[in-house]
């Protein structure tokens, strides 16, 4: 009788444990079902994003934008919710695929597209012709920053020959591409053109430099905005030797003086108080 009571208690304990485990399993399985049925879902908002990668200056078309659901608690400022309101607007900054198109990246309505809408107020875009070497072998791309170096022969030839000097620093690049022109014989010639973002004063300096000498672009770190003062470099300093001697025979300080006197006359030379006197007989 005592054994039957102990056996019964053991069986009941095992059954209770199994029932508890089964109930916990059902509870865990039921949680995702309730979320999927609509309970605990994240609130979203309709947001217009880019349907593909769009470059700065692009004019938005119907196929360039799409509407997606965006978490309402993570909305960036200046979002657009209407696709029709964006069609025909120009981009002043590049946009990646699925990136929200913000008002800060759009040109004013009616401004159109192209390079002009990417130029900030008060700045200018100036294009210069470059070759592969000047353009840092193709690494000058839109968005990079460069220094402009001028190589020029000073007026009159200059005592030390041509000089190179940095005339502009930390200049943003707007575009970099190729265009077709003609050479002196009228044959087609493909040249590279880089458009730099400069102030009106720097635009004047750069325009004069392109006509008076040869410019070179030096690629710099985009995060490095420090301006460095330089003195320029002349050809004579590259050789590392003394400056060239002046042409012509130098006059010796000890060369004898000649006097306009008769060769047969007798001359007496007298010094009084440091004054030299010649007496002719």
Secondary structure as GFF3:
##gff-version 3
##sequence-region A 1 281
A	DSSP	alpha_helix	2	36	.	.	.	ID=ss1
A	DSSP	beta_strand	44	50	.	.	.	ID=ss2
A	DSSP	three_ten_helix	62	64	.	.	.	ID=ss3
A	DSSP	beta_strand	65	71	.	.	.	ID=ss4
A	DSSP	three_ten_helix	72	74	.	.	.	ID=ss5
A	DSSP	three_ten_helix	103	105	.	.	.	ID=ss6
A	DSSP	three_ten_helix	115	118	.	.	.	ID=ss7
A	DSSP	beta_strand	123	130	.	.	.	ID=ss8
A	DSSP	three_ten_helix	136	138	.	.	.	ID=ss9
A	DSSP	beta_strand	145	152	.	.	.	ID=ss10
A	DSSP	beta_strand	163	182	.	.	.	ID=ss11
A	DSSP	beta_strand	188	199	.	.	.	ID=ss12
A	DSSP	alpha_helix	200	212	.	.	.	ID=ss13
A	DSSP	beta_strand	214	220	.	.	.	ID=ss14
A	DSSP	beta_strand	233	234	.	.	.	ID=ss15
A	DSSP	alpha_helix	235	239	.	.	.	ID=ss16
A	DSSP	beta_strand	267	272	.	.	.	ID=ss17
A	DSSP	beta_strand	275	280	.	.	.	ID=ss18
###
